[in-house]
């Protein structure tokens, strides 16, 4: 079991989220790499790419390896302890937490809130690492990209991300919240909550590395501490 230190600001932040969370808050999924790649709903990582659970000073971590010439190496969806793929729902609040480190400042898309099978929004929420900058986007209907948050990040360094999504197929009903290394973030609109459409016919999370813009380079995304819950407290570092 890993031991993590928690600073006073992180504690205050966690309590603030906890106070705002519903009484029914609960951990839905623990995607610890000790469980192997079977914790995911599926994988999209063709040879010579690979998704493995490897030993690391942190313990077991997932390694998404996208060699030169490969477009993607990703995992999609989550499986609960019973082995069934979890079905996310409309008009619901989810928190997704994970730690990430990449070998390149141009790792491309490292997270997607992907829509299946037919959608008006291919991916309503998406994260990229480009030019050493971590970027969080909301993509409206009609493929209208909105950069709602960004931050320079160091290569080969671990960052903890916690993404809150309230699902809604209404532009005024859905919202996004985000924390970086335990600190609540303010979006480009000046608020800690971004309102927008976040749900299509079916949505699943995807982690890994994807992007035609980096097909000519090798990209590795190491991922750890994967959790999904209904409150920030469920996934906090």
Secondary structure, 3 states (H helix, E strand, C coil): CCCCCCCHHHHHHHHHHHHCCCCCCCEEEECCHHHCHHHEEEEECCCCCEEEEEEECCEEEEEEEECCCCCEEEEEEEECCCCCECCCCCCCEEEEEEEEEECCCCCEEEEEEEECCCCCCCEEEEEEEECCEEEEEEEECCCEEEEEEEEECCCCCCEEEEEEEECCCCCCCCEEEEEECCEECCCCCCCCCEECCCCCCCEEEEEEEECHHHCCCCEEEEEEEEEEECCHHHHCC
